[in-house]
Amino acid sequence: MNASEQLRDMLRGVRTRRGLDLALSCAPWAGVVAAMVWRFHGIAAALIALIVALALIAVLSAQRARRLDTLWLIRRLNTLRADMDDSADLLFASPQGLSGLQTLQLARLQDRLVRGAPAELRPMWSTKRSLLSLLIAALVFATIVLWPAPKPTAPTLDALSPAPAVAALPGQPRLTEQALRVDPPAYTRLPPSSEPTLEARVPQASNLRWTLRFQPQPASAALVFHDGLRLPLRRQGEDWIAQRSLPKSALYRIEAAGAAPAQSRRLYRLDVTPDRAPQLRVLEPDRGLTLMAQGQRVWPLVFEATDDYGLAATAQLRITLAQGSGENITFREQRISLRGTGAAIQKRYAQRLDLAALGFAVGDDLIVQLSVDDNRSPQPQTALSPSLILRWPADLGSEATGIEGMVKTTLPAYFRSQRQIIIDAEALIPQRRKLGADEFLKRSDAIGVDQRLLRLRYGQFLGEEAEGEPRLPTNDEAPAAEGEHHDDEHGDKADATSAAPHDDHDHAPNAAPAKFGEEGAVLEEYGHTHDHAEAATLLDPGTRKLLKAALDEMWQSELHLRQGEPKAALPYAYKALGFIKQVQQASRIYLARVGPELPPIDESRRLSGDRKGLARRDDALIAANAADPLLGSLWLQLQAAPGSGDAAAIDYGALERWLGEHDARVADPLAFAAALDSLRNQPDCASCRAQLRSLLWPLLTRPPASVTPRDAGDAIDRRYFEALQGEGGR
């Protein structure tokens, strides 16, 4: 082994000893850290802290020892040994790169290392400093371990307050100190609070903690609420503790074994503040329906939302694009998440919709609606904004105006339901095996009713203003046009109704069918013959024929649907839809520009008092609200004087049940329950009766109006009336 290898082995030994010295000097401080953690967090945390501290000391000692490298060894040799001639770096140099003089010097250095005494290369470690560090660590460790533990003190929120004095006999438990801690739900972000009294107004779903102290101690204690819930109090040392989450307002009392009656009868009130739903307001646009301006490319939207405790981070903007007209309307919906700006309880949401990217085109409607949630847990509340509509303006070229009237396309917007009837019928057919016979017939009949309503709507354009009217026994109806044929009696009925739509009017009997184009024949065949010619609604013969064919198919569809045969009704429904499509291609009607023509006033009935025919037949009878007998009987019983014995007949249990079922009718249910409880505990209390009567008065049914008899007057009035009667007898 040459000299350089010996030096490297010596360097490794120096590193190891250096690391051990550092680790041993720092190890006592790991015990100090463990003692500190044990004092505040227990033995388990202290062991973990000790292991972590020792690991850190080992890592730091290894890093410090690794600094003793070859350069440090060269400097150390040149410093400690003068015979190295400041040439110790030659001991670690490669022999191939040395000159002749350097090789000669290297041989000399190696010979000196072999013959000379080995030098102590390890840096001198200060024993005094190590002992001082060990002493300080031991003192700190002893101080931490031997320092007396502080006495546990109750949190400030659970600090007890003196309770009001209550008259009690010696030996009876009496409430001396009390505290009510309120922990609101986490989503409200409200801090916990403490009430010095046992009454409070708290947020909904708050967690309440009662801490009570009695003197002397009772055998048991409980909180009894007005709805019948009994919450036992558990004893912890000198205190009695109970906890409960409060969903709604309540009254309660404290019942302690052996306590004075005044202590047990006292009521405490807890009012719950409900979490309100978010409030949403539209800032832009300023109206629900907006017409697209010429050249408009974007649609700016601005909303503002507020909440009492806080809003969710994002809101959902629902965008619906309606395209098409008539029954060919298609809807495309998408949702966009919006992040609001502002405080947690008030945020503003803004979005600019790119109309071209959404595919907004001529004749389309763009409908948007914003939904915002609050932070209520576990189920948030949602607020929806009004629907905002951006509409492409109608093409003015589709309307024509004139002096006498205007032509407008209206039927496509009117006939929209036949396709839905087909969809419902097709969806019902596969459910025949799953549904019972009665349920299947019920659903099929409901679709048939929709078909009937749609048929009546179409019939209005042919003059069918009523359905099922009996025919006159005489042959007053015009015969059907030659060549017209219907498949069954429903078709005959539709045709007869179309040809003579109103049997309760005068029509010419046995009138020959007029030809199309003759004077007056148009109104006789296609219009309302009882209307004025200028105000009639006219349809061209082709459109009228298609509508009559559609009505015939609707009759058949309705017939099978009402009989529970939707599969048999589908062919007729499809035929009716086909005729409707043909009508929509030429659905132009003439609307005459005429003002209302009121019937003439019958002057002979003026000031006659004749009310014949003036009854309002549309006023239906409605059930009257009968007076509640329980409240009426209670009102009569409360009129009795205290101590008369009537108070014992009051059914307090029935009144409490009534209050639980009708608490929405009472303005303040807790006050009503408190007054009822006070009267039950003190039947002779006149003020309790008066208070309960004042709360009961708004709940009584108002008596119907009646004629009040006239006051007889005083003595002078009576003499005057007697004189008038005497004059009348003469």
C-alpha positions in Angstrom: 0.0 0.0 0.0 1.5 3.3 -1.1 1.3 6.6 0.8 -1.7 8.0 -1.1 -3.8 5.0 -0.2 -2.8 5.2 3.4 -3.8 8.9 3.4 -7.2 8.1 1.9 -7.9 5.4 4.6 -6.9 8.0 7.2 -9.3 10.5 5.6 -12.2 8.0 5.9 -11.5 7.4 9.5 -11.4 11.2 10.2 -14.8 11.6 8.5 -16.3 8.9 10.6 -15.0 10.2 13.9 -16.0 13.7 12.9 -19.6 12.6 12.2 -19.8 10.7 15.5 -18.6 13.7 17.5 -21.2 15.9 15.9 -24.0 13.4 16.5 -23.1 12.8 20.1 -22.9 16.5 20.8 -26.4 17.2 19.3 -28.2 14.0 20.6 -29.2 15.6 24.0 -31.2 18.3 22.1 -33.3 15.6 20.5 -34.4 14.6 23.9 -35.3 18.2 24.6 -37.5 18.3 21.5 -39.2 15.1 22.5 -39.9 16.3 26.0 -41.5 19.5 24.6 -43.8 17.6 22.3 -44.7 15.1 25.1 -45.7 18.0 27.4 -48.3 19.4 24.9 -49.3 16.4 22.7 -48.6 13.1 24.6 -46.2 10.2 24.6 -47.0 9.0 21.1 -46.2 12.3 19.5 -43.1 12.6 21.6 -41.7 9.2 20.3 -42.3 10.3 16.7 -40.6 13.7 17.4 -37.6 11.9 18.9 -37.2 9.6 15.9 -37.5 12.5 13.5 -35.0 14.6 15.5 -32.4 11.8 15.6 -32.8 11.3 11.9 -32.2 15.0 11.2 -29.1 15.0 13.5 -27.7 12.0 11.6 -28.2 13.6 8.2 -26.7 16.9 9.3 -23.7 15.2 10.9 -23.0 13.2 7.7 -23.2 16.3 5.6 -20.8 18.1 7.9 -18.3 15.2 7.9 -18.5 15.0 4.1 -16.9 18.4 3.9 -13.5 16.8 5.0 -12.4 15.9 1.4 -9.0 15.6 -0.3 -8.4 19.3 -0.6 -9.0 19.6 3.2 -6.5 16.8 3.8 -3.8 18.5 1.6 -4.2 21.7 3.5 -4.1 19.9 6.8 -0.8 18.0 5.9 0.9 21.2 4.7 -0.2 22.9 7.9 0.8 20.2 10.4 4.0 18.9 8.8 6.8 21.2 7.7 8.6 18.3 5.9 5.9 18.3 3.3 7.4 21.4 1.8 3.9 22.6 0.9 3.9 19.9 -1.7 1.3 17.5 -0.2 -0.8 17.8 -3.4 1.9 15.6 -5.2 0.8 12.7 -3.0 -2.6 12.5 -4.8 -1.3 13.5 -8.3 -1.1 11.0 -11.2 2.5 9.8 -11.8 2.2 10.0 -15.6 1.7 13.7 -15.6 4.7 14.6 -13.3 8.0 16.0 -14.5 11.3 14.6 -13.3 11.7 17.1 -10.5 8.1 16.5 -9.3 8.7 12.7 -9.4 11.8 13.2 -7.2 9.9 15.4 -4.8 7.1 12.8 -4.6 9.6 10.1 -3.7 11.0 12.2 -0.9 7.5 13.0 0.5 6.5 9.3 0.6 9.8 8.4 2.3 9.2 11.1 5.0 5.6 9.8 5.6 6.9 6.3 6.1 9.8 7.3 8.4 8.1 10.2 10.2 5.6 9.9 13.0 1.9 10.0 11.9 0.2 13.3 12.4 -3.2 13.6 14.1 -5.3 14.9 11.2 -8.6 14.9 13.0 -9.7 18.5 13.9 -9.5 19.1 17.6 -12.9 18.8 19.2 -13.7 21.2 22.1 -14.5 19.0 25.1 -15.5 22.1 27.0 -18.0 23.2 24.5 -19.5 19.6 24.3 -19.9 19.5 28.1 -21.5 22.9 28.1 -24.0 21.9 25.5 -24.8 18.7 27.3 -25.3 20.6 30.6 -27.7 23.1 29.0 -29.7 20.4 27.2 -30.0 18.5 30.5 -31.3 21.6 32.3 -33.8 22.4 29.6 -35.0 18.8 29.6 -35.4 18.7 33.4 -37.3 22.0 33.3 -39.7 20.8 30.7 -40.4 17.5 32.5 -40.6 18.8 36.1 -42.6 22.0 35.3 -46.0 21.7 37.0 -48.9 21.0 34.5 -51.4 23.9 34.3 -54.9 23.2 35.7 -57.5 22.6 33.0 -59.7 25.6 32.5 -63.0 25.7 30.7 -63.0 27.5 27.4 -64.2 31.0 27.3 -67.2 30.0 25.3 -68.4 27.7 28.1 -67.9 30.2 30.9 -70.8 30.0 33.3 -73.0 33.0 34.2 -75.1 33.4 37.3 -78.7 32.2 36.9 -81.7 34.3 38.1 -82.7 33.5 41.6 -85.7 31.2 42.0 -87.6 30.7 45.3 -86.9 27.3 46.6 -87.1 25.5 49.9 -84.0 24.3 51.7 -82.7 21.1 50.1 -84.4 21.7 46.8 -82.1 21.8 43.8 -81.8 25.3 42.4 -80.1 26.4 39.2 -77.2 28.7 40.1 -75.1 29.0 37.0 -75.8 28.5 33.3 -74.2 28.8 29.9 -75.5 28.2 26.3 -72.9 27.7 23.6 -74.0 28.1 20.0 -72.0 26.5 17.2 -73.4 27.6 13.8 -73.1 25.3 10.8 -69.7 25.4 9.2 -71.0 26.7 5.8 -72.3 29.9 7.5 -68.7 30.9 8.5 -70.0 32.3 11.7 -67.8 32.0 14.8 -69.1 30.1 17.9 -70.7 32.2 20.5 -71.8 31.9 24.1 -75.1 33.2 25.6 -75.2 34.2 29.3 -78.9 33.3 29.3 -80.6 30.2 28.1 -82.5 32.0 25.3 -81.0 32.9 22.0 -81.7 33.5 18.3 -79.5 31.0 16.3 -79.0 30.1 12.7 -80.8 27.0 11.5 -79.2 23.6 12.2 -76.9 25.1 14.8 -75.5 22.8 17.5 -76.4 23.9 21.0 -74.5 22.9 24.2 -76.1 23.6 27.6 -73.9 23.7 30.7 -75.9 23.9 33.9 -74.9 23.9 37.6 -77.3 23.2 40.5 -77.0 23.6 44.2 -77.5 21.1 45.7 -77.0 18.5 43.0 -80.2 16.7 41.8 -80.4 13.0 41.1 -81.3 13.6 37.5 -82.1 16.5 35.1 -83.5 16.9 31.6 -84.6 19.5 29.0 -88.2 19.1 28.0 -89.3 20.8 24.7 -92.8 21.9 23.8 -93.1 19.3 21.0 -92.6 16.5 23.5 -88.9 15.8 23.0 -87.1 15.1 26.2 -83.3 15.6 26.2 -81.5 14.1 29.3 -78.7 16.1 30.9 -75.5 14.1 31.8 -73.4 15.0 34.7 -69.7 15.9 34.3 -68.2 16.8 37.7 -70.2 19.7 39.0 -71.8 20.5 35.7 -74.8 19.0 33.8 -74.2 18.9 30.0 -76.5 18.4 27.0 -76.2 18.9 23.3 -78.7 19.1 20.4 -78.9 20.4 16.8 -81.9 22.8 16.5 -83.8 22.5 13.2 -86.6 24.9 14.1 -87.7 27.3 16.9 -88.7 25.7 20.2 -89.7 26.3 23.8 -88.2 24.2 26.6 -88.0 24.0 30.3 -85.5 22.5 32.8 -86.8 19.6 34.9 -84.6 18.6 37.8 -85.5 15.9 40.3 -86.8 17.5 43.5 -86.5 21.1 42.1 -89.0 23.8 43.1 -92.2 24.1 40.9 -91.2 27.7 39.8 -87.9 26.3 38.5 -89.6 23.5 36.4 -92.4 25.8 35.1 -90.1 28.5 33.7 -90.0 28.4 29.8 -87.0 29.4 27.7 -87.3 30.3 24.0 -85.0 29.5 21.1 -85.7 31.3 17.8 -84.2 29.8 14.7 -83.2 32.0 11.8 -83.8 30.1 8.6 -81.3 30.1 5.8 -82.8 32.2 3.0 -82.4 31.1 -0.6 -80.2 33.1 -2.9 -81.6 36.3 -4.5 -80.9 36.7 -8.2 -81.3 39.9 -10.2 -80.9 40.6 -13.9 -78.8 43.7 -14.6 -78.5 43.4 -18.3 -80.6 43.2 -20.5 -83.3 45.3 -18.9 -86.2 43.3 -20.4 -87.2 39.7 -20.7 -87.6 39.7 -24.5 -85.0 41.5 -26.6 -85.1 41.9 -30.4 -81.8 41.4 -32.1 -80.4 44.7 -33.4 -79.0 45.0 -36.9 -75.4 44.0 -37.1 -75.4 42.6 -33.5 -72.7 40.0 -33.0 -72.7 39.4 -29.2 -75.3 39.4 -26.5 -74.1 40.8 -23.1 -75.5 39.3 -20.0 -75.0 40.6 -16.4 -76.5 39.0 -13.3 -76.2 39.8 -9.6 -76.7 37.3 -6.8 -76.8 37.8 -3.0 -77.1 35.3 -0.1 -77.1 35.7 3.6 -74.2 33.2 4.2 -72.4 32.8 0.9 -72.7 31.7 -2.7 -71.2 28.8 -4.5 -68.0 29.4 -6.4 -69.6 28.9 -9.8 -73.0 29.3 -11.4 -74.6 27.5 -14.3 -75.9 29.4 -17.4 -78.3 27.3 -19.5 -78.5 28.3 -23.1 -81.3 27.0 -25.3 -81.4 27.7 -29.0 -84.9 27.2 -30.6 -84.9 26.8 -34.4 -87.7 26.2 -36.9 -91.4 27.0 -36.9 -94.6 25.1 -36.5 -94.1 21.5 -35.5 -90.6 21.5 -36.9 -89.1 23.3 -34.0 -85.8 21.9 -32.7 -84.1 22.7 -29.4 -80.4 22.6 -28.7 -79.3 23.1 -25.1 -75.9 23.7 -23.5 -74.6 24.8 -20.1 -71.7 27.2 -19.3 -70.1 27.5 -15.8 -69.6 31.1 -14.7 -67.4 32.3 -11.9 -68.6 35.3 -10.1 -66.7 38.4 -8.9 -67.1 40.1 -5.6 -67.6 39.1 -2.0 -68.9 35.7 -0.9 -72.3 37.0 -0.1 -72.7 39.2 -3.2 -71.4 38.2 -6.6 -71.8 39.5 -10.1 -71.8 37.2 -13.1 -71.1 38.5 -16.6 -71.0 36.7 -20.0 -70.9 37.8 -23.6 -72.5 35.3 -25.9 -71.1 34.9 -29.4 -74.2 34.6 -31.6 -72.3 33.3 -34.6 -70.6 30.5 -32.5 -74.0 29.5 -31.1 -75.5 29.2 -34.6 -78.0 31.9 -34.1 -79.8 32.5 -37.5 -82.9 34.1 -39.0 -86.1 33.1 -37.2 -84.3 31.6 -34.1 -84.9 32.3 -30.4 -82.1 32.2 -27.9 -83.2 31.6 -24.4 -80.9 31.8 -21.4 -81.4 31.2 -17.6 -78.9 31.4 -14.8 -79.0 29.1 -11.8 -77.0 29.9 -8.6 -76.5 27.7 -5.5 -75.6 28.8 -2.0 -73.2 27.1 0.4 -75.8 25.4 2.5 -74.8 21.9 3.6 -75.7 19.1 2.9 -78.3 20.3 0.4 -77.7 23.7 -1.2 -80.5 26.0 -2.2 -80.9 27.0 -5.8 -82.2 30.3 -7.3 -83.2 30.6 -11.0 -83.3 33.8 -12.9 -86.1 34.7 -15.2 -85.7 33.4 -18.7 -84.2 35.9 -21.1 -85.0 35.7 -24.8 -83.2 37.1 -27.7 -85.4 37.0 -30.8 -84.5 37.5 -34.4 -87.0 40.1 -35.7 -89.8 38.7 -37.9 -89.5 39.2 -41.7 -91.8 42.1 -42.5 -92.2 40.8 -46.0 -94.4 37.9 -44.6 -97.2 40.4 -43.8 -99.2 42.5 -46.1 -101.3 45.4 -45.0 -104.1 47.2 -46.8 -107.1 49.5 -46.2 -109.6 46.7 -45.7 -107.5 44.2 -43.8 -104.3 42.3 -43.6 -103.0 38.8 -44.6 -100.9 37.0 -42.0 -99.6 33.4 -41.7 -100.9 32.2 -38.4 -101.8 28.5 -38.8 -98.2 27.1 -38.5 -97.9 28.6 -35.0 -101.4 27.3 -34.0 -101.2 23.7 -35.1 -98.4 22.2 -33.0 -99.8 19.2 -31.0 -100.6 16.3 -33.4 -97.0 15.1 -33.5 -96.9 15.1 -29.7 -100.0 12.9 -29.6 -98.3 10.4 -31.9 -95.2 10.4 -29.8 -97.2 9.7 -26.6 -99.2 6.9 -28.3 -96.0 5.2 -29.6 -94.4 5.5 -26.1 -97.5 3.9 -24.5 -97.7 0.8 -26.8 -94.5 -0.9 -25.4 -95.9 -0.5 -21.8 -98.9 -2.6 -22.3 -97.3 -5.7 -20.7 -95.9 -3.7 -17.8 -99.1 -1.8 -16.9 -102.3 -3.2 -15.7 -105.4 -3.2 -17.9 -107.0 -0.3 -16.0 -103.9 1.8 -15.9 -103.2 1.3 -19.6 -106.8 2.2 -20.5 -106.5 5.3 -18.3 -103.4 6.5 -20.0 -104.8 5.8 -23.5 -107.9 7.7 -22.6 -105.9 10.7 -21.4 -104.2 10.8 -24.8 -107.6 10.5 -26.4 -108.8 13.5 -24.5 -105.8 15.5 -25.8 -106.8 14.4 -29.3 -110.3 15.6 -28.7 -109.2 19.0 -27.5 -106.9 19.3 -30.5 -109.8 18.3 -32.8 -112.0 21.0 -31.3 -109.3 23.6 -31.8 -109.1 22.7 -35.5 -112.9 22.7 -35.7 -113.1 26.3 -34.8 -111.7 27.2 -38.2 -114.7 25.4 -39.7 -117.3 26.9 -37.5 -117.6 24.1 -35.0 -118.0 26.1 -31.8 -119.7 23.3 -29.9 -119.6 19.6 -29.8 -122.3 17.0 -29.3 -125.3 19.3 -29.8 -128.5 17.4 -30.6 -129.9 17.7 -34.1 -133.2 19.3 -34.7 -136.0 16.8 -35.4 -136.8 18.6 -38.6 -134.8 18.5 -41.7 -133.4 22.1 -41.3 -129.9 21.2 -42.3 -128.5 21.7 -45.8 -127.7 18.3 -47.4 -124.1 17.4 -47.8 -122.3 18.2 -51.0 -122.5 15.6 -53.6 -119.5 13.4 -53.7 -118.6 13.8 -50.0 -118.3 10.5 -48.2 -117.2 9.5 -44.7 -116.1 6.2 -43.3 -118.3 6.1 -40.2 -120.8 8.1 -38.1 -118.0 10.3 -36.7 -117.1 11.4 -40.1 -120.7 12.1 -40.9 -120.9 14.1 -37.7 -117.9 16.1 -38.6 -119.1 16.7 -42.1 -122.6 17.7 -40.9 -121.1 20.0 -38.3 -118.9 21.6 -40.8 -121.7 22.1 -43.3 -124.2 23.4 -40.8 -122.1 24.4 -37.8 -124.8 26.0 -35.6 -128.1 24.2 -35.2 -129.4 26.9 -32.8 -129.6 29.5 -35.5 -132.0 30.0 -38.3 -130.9 28.3 -41.5 -132.8 28.0 -44.8 -134.4 24.5 -44.9 -133.8 22.3 -47.9 -131.6 24.9 -49.5 -129.8 23.8 -52.6 -126.1 23.8 -52.5 -124.7 27.0 -54.1 -121.8 27.0 -56.5 -118.5 28.4 -55.5 -118.1 32.0 -56.5 -121.8 33.0 -56.4 -122.8 36.0 -54.4 -123.3 35.0 -50.8 -122.4 31.3 -51.4 -118.9 31.7 -49.9 -120.3 32.6 -46.4 -123.1 30.0 -46.7 -120.6 27.2 -47.3 -117.3 28.2 -45.7 -118.1 30.8 -43.1 -120.3 31.7 -40.1 -123.7 32.5 -41.6 -124.8 34.3 -38.5 -121.8 36.7 -38.6 -121.4 39.9 -40.5 -119.8 39.4 -43.9 -117.1 41.9 -43.1 -116.1 40.2 -39.8 -116.1 36.6 -41.0 -113.0 34.3 -41.1 -112.6 32.8 -44.6 -110.7 29.8 -45.8 -110.1 28.9 -49.4 -111.9 25.7 -50.5 -108.7 23.6 -50.7 -107.6 24.5 -47.2 -111.1 23.8 -45.9 -111.2 20.4 -47.5 -107.9 19.4 -46.0 -109.1 20.5 -42.6 -112.2 18.5 -42.9 -110.2 15.4 -43.9 -107.9 16.0 -40.9 -110.9 16.2 -38.6 -112.2 12.9 -39.9 -108.9 11.2 -39.1 -108.8 12.8 -35.7 -112.3 11.3 -35.0 -111.0 7.8 -35.7 -107.8 8.4 -33.7 -109.8 9.6 -30.8 -112.2 6.7 -31.0 -109.5 4.1 -30.7 -107.5 6.0 -28.1 -110.6 6.3 -25.8 -111.2 2.6 -26.2 -107.6 1.7 -25.1 -106.3 0.8 -28.6 -103.4 3.2 -29.3 -101.9 0.9 -31.9 -105.0 1.0 -34.0 -105.2 4.8 -33.6 -101.7 5.5 -35.0 -102.6 5.1 -38.7 -105.3 7.7 -38.4 -103.1 10.0 -36.3 -100.4 9.9 -39.0 -103.0 10.7 -41.7 -104.2 13.6 -39.7 -100.6 14.8 -39.4 -100.1 14.6 -43.1 -103.2 16.7 -43.8 -102.0 19.3 -41.3 -98.6 19.5 -43.1 -100.5 20.2 -46.3 -102.5 22.9 -44.6 -99.4 24.6 -43.2 -98.0 25.0 -46.7 -100.9 27.4 -47.6 -102.1 28.6 -44.2 -103.1 32.2 -45.0 -106.3 33.6 -43.6 -107.9 37.0 -44.0 -108.5 39.1 -40.8 -110.9 41.9 -41.4 -110.1 45.3 -39.8 -113.3 46.0 -38.0 -114.1 47.4 -34.6 -116.3 45.8 -32.0 -120.0 46.0 -32.6 -121.9 45.9 -29.4 -125.6 44.9 -29.3 -128.1 47.7 -28.9 -129.3 48.7 -25.5 -132.8 47.8 -24.6 -134.2 51.1 -23.3 -137.5 49.6 -22.2 -135.8 47.8 -19.3 -134.1 50.9 -17.9 -135.1 51.7 -14.3 -137.6 48.8 -14.3 -135.8 46.6 -11.8 -136.1 43.6 -14.2 -132.9 41.5 -13.6 -134.0 38.7 -15.9 -131.0 37.3 -17.7 -128.5 39.2 -15.7 -127.3 36.4 -13.5 -123.6 35.6 -13.6 -123.7 31.9 -14.6 -119.9 31.6 -14.5 -119.8 32.1 -10.7 -119.3 28.6 -9.3 -120.2 27.6 -5.8 -117.2 27.2 -3.5 -117.1 25.5 -0.2 -117.4 27.8 2.8 -114.8 27.6 5.6 -116.6 26.2 8.6 -115.5 27.7 11.9 -113.1 25.5 13.9 -115.2 24.2 16.9 -112.1 23.7 19.0 -111.1 27.3 18.9 -114.7 28.5 19.4 -115.1 26.4 22.5 -111.8 27.6 23.9 -112.9 31.2 23.3 -116.1 30.7 25.2 -114.3 28.9 28.1 -111.8 31.8 28.4 -114.6 34.2 28.9 -115.4 32.6 32.2 -114.0 34.3 35.3 -110.9 32.7 36.9 -111.8 30.1 39.5 -115.3 29.4 38.2 -114.4 25.9 37.3 -114.6 26.2 33.5 -110.8 26.3 33.1 -110.6 22.6 34.1 -112.7 21.6 31.0 -110.0 22.9 28.6 -108.5 20.1 26.6 -104.9 21.2 26.6 -103.7 18.1 24.7 -106.1 18.7 21.9 -105.0 22.3 21.6 -101.4 21.3 21.5 -102.1 18.8 18.7 -104.1 21.5 16.8 -101.1 23.9 17.2 -98.7 21.3 15.8 -101.0 20.7 12.7 -101.9 24.4 12.1 -98.8 26.2 13.1 -98.7 28.0 9.7 -102.0 29.8 10.7 -100.5 31.2 13.9 -98.3 34.3 13.6 -96.1 33.3 16.6 -96.6 29.6 17.5 -94.1 29.8 20.3 -96.0 32.6 22.0 -99.3 30.7 21.6 -97.7 27.6 23.2 -96.2 29.6 26.0 -99.5 31.3 26.8 -101.2 27.9 26.8 -98.6 26.4 29.1 -98.9 29.4 31.5 -102.7 28.9 31.7 -102.3 25.2 32.3 -99.9 25.8 35.1 -101.9 28.7 36.6 -105.7 28.1 35.8 -106.6 31.1 38.0 -104.3 33.6 36.3 -106.4 36.3 34.7 -103.5 37.9 32.8 -102.7 34.4 31.3 -106.3 34.1 30.1 -106.3 37.6 28.6 -103.0 36.9 26.8 -104.3 33.7 25.3 -107.5 35.4 24.2 -105.5 38.1 22.5 -103.6 35.5 20.5 -106.7 33.4 19.8 -108.8 36.3 18.4 -107.1 36.5 15.0 -107.6 32.8 14.5 -111.4 32.8 15.0 -113.6 32.7 11.9 -115.1 36.1 11.1 -118.9 35.9 11.4 -120.9 36.7 8.3 -122.2 40.2 7.8 -125.7 40.9 9.3 -128.1 43.8 9.5 -127.6 45.8 12.7 -130.8 46.9 14.3 -131.2 50.7 14.6 -130.7 52.2 18.1 -134.0 53.1 19.8 -132.5 56.4 20.8 -133.1 58.4 24.0 -136.4 59.6 25.6 -136.8 62.5 23.2 -136.4 60.2 20.1 -139.0 57.8 21.5 -141.5 60.6 22.0 -140.9 61.8 18.5 -141.5 58.3 17.0 -144.6 57.8 19.2 -146.0 61.1 17.9 -145.4 60.0 14.3 -147.3 56.7 14.9 -150.1 58.7 16.5 -150.4 60.9 13.4 -150.5 57.8 11.2 -153.4 56.4 13.1 -155.6 59.4 12.4 
